[in-house]
Amino acid sequence: MNEEKETAFAAGIDPATIGPGSQKYKENAAKAENDLAVATLAMKKDPNWIFECCWEECDWQFEDALDLIEHCVQEPNGHVPNHFKNLITATGAQ
């Protein structure tokens, strides 16, 4: 048994209800897959979408979702790398 399941068992939680094999995990995966399918269909019906970056105070907008993703994850100044740099700085971790 892995550490997460041992901790759950010690807290009185049935280990079978957590992790990738659990029913809750399967339900969440099915919902995410359905949400993606619905969003994809909506985008095909109306391709004139604007994708807005909602990261903190950012007001950038994009016509292409991939441009938005690139904006968020680009090295070294994207929102995601900066978040982790700030997190490391705040915690003093190396």
WORAJO-V605640 format. One line per field, one symbol per residue. ss: DSSP state (a for helix, b for strand, c for the rest). phi: phi as a letter, one per 40 degrees, with the letter a starting at -180 (. if undefined). burial: # if it has 16 or more other ideal C-beta (glycine too) atoms within 10 Angstrom, else .. A space follows every 10 residues. Layout:
ss->???
phi->???
burial->???
//
This chain:
ss->ccaaaaaaaa ccccaaaccc ccaaaaaaaa aaaaaaaaaa aaaaaccccc bbcccccccc bbccaaaaaa aaacccccaa aaaaaaaaaa accc
phi->.cdccccccc cgbcdccbgc cccccccccc cccccccccc cccccbccbb bbcbcfccbc bbcbcccccc dcbdccbccc dcdccccccc cgcb
burial->.......#.. ....#..#.. .......... .......... .......... #.#.#..... .#.....#.. ##......#. .......... ....
//
